[in-house]
């Protein structure tokens, strides 16, 4: 069915001319570099989130200690 009316028919020549000419050796390197960059960013985000969690836990412990130290000053609510 190559009567020219099928708009979904692929034309390999036009696809080849529309593709930018790249050296086949650099494309995998570019992909690898992009993947490495992405993984590095993900690792950095994970480290920052862990540090923020530790800081929150330390602040909560300080508040809890303050409450324990000062609870004698207040009457109990029953």
C-alpha positions as CSV (number, residue, x, y, z in Angstrom):
1,X,0.0,0.0,0.0
2,X,2.4,2.6,-1.1
3,X,0.1,4.7,-3.2
4,X,1.2,7.9,-1.4
5,X,-2.1,8.4,0.5
6,X,-1.0,6.8,3.7
7,X,0.3,9.6,5.9
8,X,1.6,7.2,8.5
9,X,3.9,5.6,6.1
10,X,7.6,6.1,7.0
11,X,10.1,7.6,4.6
12,X,13.6,6.6,5.8
13,X,15.3,9.1,3.5
14,X,13.5,12.1,5.1
15,X,14.2,10.8,8.6
16,X,17.9,10.5,7.9
17,X,18.2,14.0,6.5
18,X,16.3,15.5,9.5
19,X,18.6,13.9,12.0
20,X,21.6,16.0,13.1
21,X,24.8,14.4,12.1
22,X,26.5,13.2,15.3
23,X,29.6,11.2,15.8
24,X,28.4,7.8,17.0
25,X,31.2,7.7,19.6
26,X,30.2,10.8,21.4
27,X,26.5,10.1,21.8
28,X,27.0,7.3,24.4
29,X,29.5,9.5,26.2
30,X,26.9,12.3,26.3
31,X,24.2,9.9,27.7
32,X,26.7,8.6,30.2
33,X,27.6,12.1,31.3
34,X,23.9,13.1,31.7
35,X,23.2,9.9,33.7
36,X,26.2,10.6,35.9
37,X,25.1,14.1,36.5
38,X,21.6,13.0,37.3
39,X,22.8,10.4,39.8
40,X,25.1,12.9,41.5
41,X,22.3,15.3,41.9
42,X,20.0,12.6,43.4
43,X,22.8,11.6,45.8
44,X,23.3,15.2,46.9
45,X,19.6,15.6,47.5
46,X,19.5,12.5,49.6
47,X,22.4,13.7,51.7
48,X,20.7,17.1,52.2
49,X,17.4,15.5,53.2
50,X,19.2,13.2,55.7
51,X,21.0,16.2,57.2
52,X,17.8,18.1,57.5
53,X,16.1,15.1,59.2
54,X,19.0,14.9,61.7
55,X,18.7,18.7,62.5
56,X,14.9,18.3,63.0
57,X,15.5,15.4,65.4
58,X,18.1,17.3,67.4
59,X,15.7,20.3,67.7
60,X,12.9,18.1,68.9
61,X,15.2,16.5,71.5
62,X,16.2,20.0,72.8
63,X,12.5,20.9,73.1
64,X,11.7,17.7,74.9
65,X,14.6,18.2,77.3
66,X,13.4,21.7,78.0
67,X,9.9,20.4,78.7
68,X,11.2,17.7,81.0
69,X,13.3,20.3,82.9
70,X,10.6,22.8,83.3
71,X,7.5,20.6,83.8
72,X,7.8,20.9,87.7
73,X,6.9,24.6,87.3
74,X,3.4,23.9,86.0
75,X,0.4,22.2,87.6
76,X,-0.9,19.0,86.0
77,X,-4.1,19.3,84.1
78,X,-6.6,16.6,85.1
